[in-house]
Amino acid sequence: MRRDFQAALARVQRDYAFYIHCQLDPATALTGYSLSPEEQATFRDPQRLADALQERTSMRLPSITIKISGTHDWINAAATSNREDIDEVIAHAVESVKRSENVDERRDSTLRLMRLIG
């Protein structure tokens, strides 16, 4: 691909106003670029422009694939320790319900437990 065509494609990717200008008035928008009639047509047709941008991107970047599967608690170690703290608080609330000596204590302990577990 020619240098001016590449430069115009790069500008389309970073300058939304330029992209819109190319769609509405390509002759004026592309005045500073030395483009063939076919290259100019690319900027008038959204599908051709998308294809050219895709081709440009695929030429510059290597293709990679990332596959994620299974459980990933290791991603946020802080969340794991936070979960352990919550489990401890819930276990304490359950014990409070078990140790309640009267109806009022049992009701209050049960309500605290219900708020914790949602």
Secondary structure, DSSP 8 states (H G I E B T S, - for coil): --HHHHHHHHHHHH-HHHHHHHHH-HHHHTTTS---HHHHHHHH-HHHHHHHHHHHHHHHS--------S--GGG-HHHHHHHHHHHHHHHHHHHHHHH--SHHHHHHHHHHHHHHH-
